[in-house]
Structures are given as C-alpha cells and as structure tokens.
Amino acid sequence: MADHAPGPRVVVGLEGTRSYGIGLVRVLTGAGLTIVEVECPRQQTRRRGKSDPTDARLAALQVLRMPGDRKALPRSDGDREAIRIPLGARQDTTVARTAQINRLRALLLTGDDEDRRLARVTMTEHNLGAIARRRGRTGECTETQVRRAEARRLALAIRDGARALADNKRQLSELVEAFAPGLQDKLGVGPVSGGQLIVSWSHHGRCRHEAAFAAAGVSPVPASSGRTHRHRRGRGGNRQLNRALHDIVLTRWRMCPRTHAYIAAGRARGKSDPEIRRSLKRYTARELFRALNAAVAH
C-alpha cells in the first residue's frame, strides 16, 4: 500500500469484514487505516470473468463511487460481537425447535386417538412431559412402539430447546444491560430486540445520524401514483433490525396510550394500519438511536 498509494489518506475497501476478512480488518485498523465494507460483486459486474485483480478493481471502484459521508464502516468487535453470538445461537435454536414441533405434531397425527388428541394441544412443558412419560401397552405393534419412542425423543428435545432459549434470553438481558444501561426500560424493548438494536447500531459513528439508522431498519420506498402519496416497505435494508423494530412497535400498539392517540389520528387522516406502523417504526428507530448514543459511552 505504501508503494502504490503513498500518503496518509488511504482507504481500504474490503469484502467479508465479519467473516474471512476479519483478521485483516484488525491488522489494518491497528495500523490506523480506514476500512470500508464493500459488497461482493454481482453477476452483472463480472461479465469479463473473475480473478483477484478483477475483484480488487471492482472493490476500489465501489468505494470511489460511495459519497464521502456515506461510506459503509465495518461493525465493531468486543461487546457488540458478544451480543451477536447469542443472537445467532437463538435464531438457530428457534428454527430447530419449530421444526421439531412440526415433526412431532405430524408424527402424532398418524397415530391412534390418544396420539391425535396430543397433536392438537399446545406444546407446553407440562404436555411435553406427558408425551415423554407415556409407556407402551402389552400387545402393541412395532409401528406404535417406534412412534411412541420417536415422540418421546422429540418431546425431550423440544423441552430442552425451550430451556436453552430461556437461558439465552437471560444471558442477552445481562449483556444488553451492561452494554447500554436503561435500554430495556424503553417500552417494548426486551433482551432480544435490544440486542439486535445494539448489533445493528454497532458503535458511535457507524450510522451518521438517526435518519440513517431508521432508513437502515425500515427502508421506506416511495409508492405514490396520481393523487395518492404514500410509501411502502422496501425489500432492502437491515431485515433483522426491521424485525426488532416491528416487535417493539407491536408491543406499543397494544400498550402505549401515546401510540393509541397516534393511531387514531392516522386513521382519521385516511392512513392504513400498515402505513401507520411504518411511520411508527421510523419514529421508534430515531428514538432508540438517540437512546443508544446516550447510553453507550464513547
């Protein structure tokens, strides 16, 4: 770099800053260089093939085309990464547990009357324990014995998954409170949504201002036509942040008197509920961005 770009103003465009390139990010950051995160080139931009020099040129062009005040900075390490790890583990556990519940219901639906009755109950810890404690009867066929054993295995796995999610939530609550004290006191913000807010926010300066943070999560897109002026949900942006904001707004939709007044005023102006929710998510994102900046020390 010193040979090809002498001088103090050097910006490094790098792919995979939170995966394979993380070691290089740490070395370059320690050397005092500015790192900009670039996306992997799409198929249309690789019409002339793929090679390391070609990818390097495309990364440099992508950085040069970015506005000076809108360069994508990598997310930080440390406490932010400590929160991201249990969030990812929670997602995997939730997906696996949902698949196991669906598998258990499908298994019980093909059994006898008692099995079909159990397939319709809520999979609480009590009901899962009842499924796991069932014993066979004399004279049962092999199919029934195998079905009962598999149902017991799935019931125990689902129960263990629920306990793992409870432990995960407690861990996230402690990490979020240590990173941003008071954030969970905001109405609708829990350990999971608060953790996602921190992971998306990352550190001071990554998002230029509250509007940029709100756009990253909600990403509204103009959808006006004729005399109708409105926005719709964008397909881009940070979908995990959008989901966290959505959960927070749904809680406030049910419980917050100020939100109830805003909903009533929006409906009186002819706004639909999805439009009102998008406006509330943008407002909530701005509010929580300010709260994060105030709660997290530089």
C-alpha positions as CSV (number, residue, x, y, z in Angstrom):
1,M,0.0,0.0,0.0
2,A,2.8,2.4,0.8
3,D,4.3,1.7,-2.6
4,H,1.1,2.1,-4.6
5,A,-0.7,4.8,-2.6
6,P,1.8,6.9,-0.7
7,G,0.4,9.4,1.8
8,P,-1.7,9.5,4.9
9,R,-5.1,9.4,3.3
10,V,-5.6,5.7,2.5
11,V,-9.0,4.0,2.5
12,V,-9.2,0.2,2.2
13,G,-12.2,-1.4,0.6
14,L,-12.7,-5.0,1.9
15,E,-15.2,-7.8,1.5
16,G,-16.2,-10.1,4.3
17,T,-15.2,-7.8,7.2
18,R,-17.1,-10.0,9.7
19,S,-16.1,-13.4,8.3
20,Y,-12.9,-14.4,6.4
21,G,-11.6,-10.8,6.3
22,I,-11.9,-10.1,10.0
23,G,-8.2,-10.8,10.7
24,L,-7.1,-8.4,8.0
25,V,-9.6,-5.8,9.3
26,R,-8.0,-6.0,12.8
27,V,-4.5,-5.6,11.4
28,L,-5.3,-2.7,9.2
29,T,-7.3,-1.0,11.9
30,G,-4.4,-1.4,14.3
31,A,-2.2,0.3,11.7
32,G,-4.5,3.3,11.7
33,L,-6.1,2.8,8.3
34,T,-9.8,3.5,7.4
35,I,-11.7,0.3,6.4
36,V,-14.8,0.5,4.2
37,E,-17.0,-2.5,3.8
38,V,-17.8,-3.5,0.2
39,E,-20.4,-6.0,-1.1
40,C,-19.5,-9.0,-3.2
41,P,-19.7,-8.1,-6.9
42,R,-22.9,-9.3,-8.6
43,Q,-23.0,-11.5,-11.7
44,Q,-23.7,-8.5,-14.0
45,T,-20.5,-6.7,-13.0
46,R,-18.4,-9.8,-13.6
47,R,-19.0,-10.1,-17.4
48,R,-15.3,-10.4,-18.0
49,G,-14.8,-13.2,-15.6
50,K,-13.5,-13.5,-12.0
51,S,-10.0,-13.1,-10.7
52,D,-8.3,-11.5,-7.7
53,P,-7.1,-8.4,-9.7
54,T,-10.6,-8.0,-11.2
55,D,-12.3,-8.3,-7.8
56,A,-9.8,-5.8,-6.3
57,R,-10.6,-3.3,-9.1
58,L,-14.3,-3.7,-8.6
59,A,-14.0,-3.2,-4.8
60,A,-11.9,0.0,-5.4
61,L,-14.5,1.4,-7.9
62,Q,-17.3,0.7,-5.4
63,V,-15.5,2.6,-2.7
64,L,-14.8,5.5,-5.0
65,R,-18.4,5.7,-6.0
66,M,-19.6,6.0,-2.4
67,P,-20.4,9.5,-1.2
68,G,-17.8,10.8,1.2
69,D,-20.1,10.9,4.2
70,R,-21.9,7.6,3.5
71,K,-19.1,5.0,3.4
72,A,-20.1,1.7,4.9
73,L,-17.9,1.2,8.0
74,P,-17.4,-2.4,9.4
75,R,-19.2,-3.4,12.6
76,S,-17.1,-3.4,15.8
77,D,-15.7,-6.2,17.8
78,G,-15.9,-6.5,21.6
79,D,-19.1,-6.2,23.5
80,R,-21.1,-5.8,20.3
81,E,-19.8,-9.2,19.0
82,A,-20.5,-10.8,22.4
83,I,-24.2,-9.9,21.9
84,R,-24.3,-11.0,18.2
85,I,-23.1,-14.5,19.1
86,P,-26.1,-15.5,21.4
87,L,-28.5,-13.8,19.0
88,G,-27.3,-16.1,16.2
89,A,-27.5,-19.1,18.5
90,R,-31.0,-18.1,19.5
91,Q,-32.1,-18.0,15.8
92,D,-30.7,-21.5,15.2
93,T,-32.3,-22.9,18.3
94,T,-35.7,-21.3,17.4
95,V,-35.6,-22.7,13.9
96,A,-34.6,-26.2,15.1
97,R,-37.3,-26.2,17.8
98,T,-40.0,-25.1,15.4
99,A,-39.1,-27.9,13.0
100,Q,-39.1,-30.4,15.9
101,I,-42.6,-29.3,17.0
102,N,-43.9,-29.6,13.4
103,R,-42.3,-33.1,13.2
104,L,-43.9,-34.2,16.5
105,R,-47.4,-33.0,15.5
106,A,-47.1,-34.7,12.1
107,L,-46.0,-37.9,13.9
108,L,-48.8,-37.9,16.4
109,L,-51.5,-37.2,13.8
110,T,-50.8,-40.6,12.2
111,G,-51.3,-42.4,15.5
112,D,-54.3,-43.6,17.5
113,D,-57.0,-41.5,19.1
114,E,-54.8,-40.5,22.1
115,D,-51.9,-39.5,19.8
116,R,-54.2,-37.4,17.7
117,R,-55.5,-35.6,20.8
118,L,-52.0,-34.8,21.9
119,A,-51.2,-33.5,18.4
120,R,-53.8,-30.7,19.0
121,V,-52.6,-29.5,22.4
122,T,-50.2,-26.6,23.0
123,M,-46.6,-27.9,23.3
124,T,-46.1,-26.6,26.9
125,E,-43.5,-28.1,29.2
126,H,-46.4,-30.0,31.0
127,N,-47.8,-31.5,27.8
128,L,-44.3,-32.3,26.5
129,G,-43.6,-34.1,29.8
130,A,-46.8,-36.1,29.4
131,I,-45.8,-37.2,25.9
132,A,-42.3,-38.2,27.1
133,R,-43.7,-40.2,30.1
134,R,-46.0,-42.4,28.1
135,R,-45.3,-46.1,28.3
136,G,-46.2,-48.9,25.9
137,R,-49.1,-51.4,26.4
138,T,-49.0,-55.2,26.1
139,G,-49.6,-56.4,22.6
140,E,-48.7,-53.2,20.7
141,C,-47.5,-53.5,17.2
142,T,-44.0,-52.5,16.2
143,E,-45.2,-49.3,14.4
144,T,-46.8,-48.0,17.6
145,Q,-43.7,-48.7,19.7
146,V,-41.5,-46.9,17.3
147,R,-43.8,-44.0,17.0
148,R,-44.0,-43.6,20.8
149,A,-40.2,-43.8,21.1
150,E,-39.7,-41.1,18.5
151,A,-42.4,-38.9,20.0
152,R,-40.6,-39.2,23.4
153,R,-37.3,-38.2,21.8
154,L,-38.8,-35.2,20.1
155,A,-40.7,-34.1,23.2
156,L,-37.5,-34.1,25.2
157,A,-35.6,-32.3,22.5
158,I,-38.3,-29.6,22.3
159,R,-38.3,-29.2,26.1
160,D,-34.5,-28.8,26.1
161,G,-34.8,-26.3,23.3
162,A,-37.2,-24.2,25.4
163,R,-34.9,-24.2,28.4
164,A,-32.0,-23.3,26.2
165,L,-34.0,-20.3,24.8
166,A,-34.8,-19.2,28.4
167,D,-31.1,-19.3,29.4
168,N,-30.2,-17.5,26.1
169,K,-32.7,-14.7,27.0
170,R,-31.3,-14.3,30.5
171,Q,-27.8,-14.0,29.0
172,L,-28.9,-11.5,26.5
173,S,-30.6,-9.4,29.1
174,E,-27.4,-9.2,31.2
175,L,-25.2,-8.4,28.1
176,V,-27.6,-5.7,26.9
177,E,-27.9,-4.1,30.3
178,A,-24.1,-4.0,30.6
179,F,-23.6,-2.5,27.1
180,A,-26.5,0.0,27.1
181,P,-27.9,0.6,30.7
182,G,-31.5,1.5,30.7
183,L,-32.2,0.5,27.1
184,Q,-34.6,-2.3,28.2
185,D,-36.5,0.2,30.3
186,K,-37.9,1.6,27.0
187,L,-41.4,0.3,26.3
188,G,-41.4,-2.7,24.1
189,V,-37.6,-3.2,24.2
190,G,-36.7,-6.7,25.5
191,P,-33.4,-8.6,25.6
192,V,-33.8,-10.0,22.1
193,S,-34.9,-6.8,20.3
194,G,-32.5,-4.7,22.4
195,G,-29.6,-7.0,21.5
196,Q,-30.5,-6.6,17.8
197,L,-30.6,-2.9,18.1
198,I,-27.1,-2.9,19.6
199,V,-25.7,-5.2,16.9
200,S,-27.2,-3.1,14.1
201,W,-26.1,0.2,15.7
202,S,-22.6,-1.3,16.5
203,H,-20.7,1.8,17.7
204,H,-20.7,5.6,17.6
205,G,-20.2,6.9,14.1
206,R,-21.2,3.9,12.1
207,C,-24.6,5.4,11.4
208,R,-24.2,9.0,10.5
209,H,-27.4,10.2,12.2
210,E,-30.8,8.9,13.4
211,A,-32.4,9.2,10.0
212,A,-29.7,6.8,8.5
213,F,-30.4,4.3,11.3
214,A,-34.1,4.5,10.7
215,A,-33.6,4.0,6.9
216,A,-31.4,1.0,7.5
217,G,-34.2,-0.7,9.5
218,V,-37.4,0.5,7.9
219,S,-36.1,1.4,4.4
220,P,-39.3,3.0,3.1
221,V,-39.7,3.3,-0.7
222,P,-41.9,5.9,-2.5
223,A,-45.0,4.2,-3.9
224,S,-47.1,7.2,-5.0
225,S,-49.4,7.3,-8.0
226,G,-51.5,10.2,-9.2
227,R,-53.1,11.9,-6.2
228,T,-52.0,9.1,-3.8
229,H,-48.9,9.9,-1.9
230,R,-47.5,7.0,0.2
231,H,-44.5,4.8,0.9
232,R,-44.3,1.0,1.0
233,R,-41.8,-1.3,2.8
234,G,-38.5,-1.6,1.0
235,R,-37.1,-5.0,0.2
236,G,-33.6,-4.0,1.2
237,G,-32.1,-2.6,4.4
238,N,-31.4,-4.5,7.6
239,R,-34.1,-7.1,7.8
240,Q,-33.1,-8.2,11.4
241,L,-33.3,-4.6,12.6
242,N,-36.7,-4.2,10.8
243,R,-38.0,-7.2,12.7
244,A,-36.8,-5.9,16.0
245,L,-38.5,-2.5,15.4
246,H,-41.6,-4.3,14.3
247,D,-41.8,-6.3,17.5
248,I,-41.3,-3.1,19.6
249,V,-44.0,-1.3,17.7
250,L,-46.5,-4.2,18.1
251,T,-46.0,-4.0,21.9
252,R,-46.5,-0.3,21.9
253,W,-49.5,-0.7,19.6
254,R,-51.2,-2.8,22.3
255,M,-50.0,-0.9,25.5
256,C,-48.9,2.7,24.8
257,P,-51.5,5.5,25.2
258,R,-49.4,7.9,23.1
259,T,-49.3,5.3,20.3
260,H,-53.0,4.8,20.6
261,A,-53.5,8.5,20.1
262,Y,-51.2,8.5,17.1
263,I,-53.0,5.5,15.5
264,A,-56.4,7.3,15.9
265,A,-55.1,10.5,14.3
266,G,-53.6,8.5,11.4
267,R,-56.8,6.6,10.8
268,A,-58.7,9.9,10.9
269,R,-56.4,11.2,8.1
270,G,-57.2,8.1,6.0
271,K,-53.9,6.2,6.6
272,S,-54.0,2.4,6.6
273,D,-52.6,0.4,9.5
274,P,-49.5,-0.8,7.6
275,E,-48.7,2.9,6.8
276,I,-49.1,3.9,10.4
277,R,-46.9,1.0,11.5
278,R,-44.2,2.1,9.1
279,S,-44.3,5.6,10.4
280,L,-44.2,4.4,14.0
281,K,-41.2,2.2,13.2
282,R,-39.3,5.2,11.7
283,Y,-40.1,7.3,14.8
284,T,-39.1,4.4,17.1
285,A,-35.8,3.9,15.3
286,R,-34.9,7.5,15.7
287,E,-35.8,7.5,19.4
288,L,-33.8,4.3,20.1
289,F,-30.8,5.6,18.1
290,R,-30.7,8.6,20.4
291,A,-31.1,6.4,23.5
292,L,-28.2,4.2,22.3
293,N,-26.0,7.2,21.7
294,A,-26.8,8.4,25.2
295,A,-26.4,5.1,27.0
296,V,-23.2,3.8,25.4
297,A,-20.0,5.6,26.3
298,H,-17.7,6.6,23.6
